[in-house]
Amino acid sequence: MARELDPLAGASAADEVAEQIALQRVDEAGATPQPDSVAKLWVSPEYDELDAEQHDLFGALGVEQSREATVEAAGLTPGASADQWLLEGQRVVVETVKATYVMVLTVLTPYRRRPPKAKRWHLLAKAAFLVGDIAGIATAAIWLGEIPAIAVIMALSAAAATVTAGLSGSEVRDIRDCIRRAVLLPDLPEVLLPYRHLFEAPDRAWPYVKALLWVSGSVAGTTACAIFALRASIEDPLVGLVFGGIAAAIAAASWIESFCYADAVADLIDNAEADYTRETEKHQKLAASPSLRRHEEALATVTSIQAEQSHRGEAAGHHMQALLYGILRRNPQTAGNGPASEPTTIGQKTRRGGTK
């Protein structure tokens, strides 16, 4: 194992040595400047080298103490680089989605009809329709002697068909709103051109919507007749009529609820908001990548340790210079009491005195 160097210990030892240094006396000297005949006393370059040694020692100590973090950062570099690349790409996606969301929110909000939190009621109503229809069909099938598991599966599919048939109401409402908006805005502003499908009366779409309505009515009528027949076969026909009517009412209620909930403008705004939220969360997840975080922490550790040791080296270097000045101060008979002052030139200020 290599011998560990302690720069502080070296500086302490230098203190003791510096206290013992005495320069050879040449002649008596009072308060005299350093002689011009000698550029530097040998003790000056000696302590200049000691100063440089302190910088190197503390620099080496900083490298040694940060070696583990440096190696860790190097090992994490490939994964962190890949995560950084994904993060940069995701930032572009977030900015694009944000711009779209802001544009949709700014341009289409005046034409929104459905409240932002209406989706909860919509889902709750559909769930209530579905559960109620399942209960009515499943109990009838079980009383008829069907296996409970099969009865529940059949009831689930029939109830889903009934509730789905009611979703055609949203198509009718979308067309109705398009016609209404087309009347309000006969001349479409330029900012609304990307969303012109929301402001154009879909005359050619009516045949398809009518066909959809016929299919939905057939599904609801078939389900109601089936429940009527099922209940009438095991109970009184009046009971079958009651349950069949309930199934038809559920289909009709689902249609009305879909018609009231439908709002193509609100759907567009909500979808843009959902896209922005999803991409933002994905960006935050990428930013919190473990490899990227550990890589940055390791680099920060390396920088902190080396900066600390660099400052310690600077401090040790200043200490060496102070020791050198102390030696010169204690030997004025050889080194003089200080550096020679600069000659004063008329019309100029001296560097130290500041007087002409």
Secondary structure, DSSP 8 states (H G I E B T S, - for coil): ------HHHHHHHHHHHHHH------S--SS-B--TT-S--THHHHHHHHHHHHHHHHHHHHHHHTHHHHHHHHHHHHHHHHHHHHHHHHHHHHHHHHHHHHHHHHHHGGG--S-TTHHHHHHHHHHHHHHHHHHHHHHHHHHTT--HHHHHHHHHHHHHHHHHHTTHHHHHHHHHHHHHHHHH-SS--GGGGGGGGGSS--GGGHHHHHHHHHHHHHHHHHHHHHHHHHHHHHS-HHHHHHHHHHHHHHHHHHHHHHHHH--HHHHHHHHHHHHHHHHHHHHHHHHT-HHHHHHHHHHHHHHHHHHHHHHHHHHHHHHHHHHHHHHHHT-HHHH-SB-------TTS--TTT---
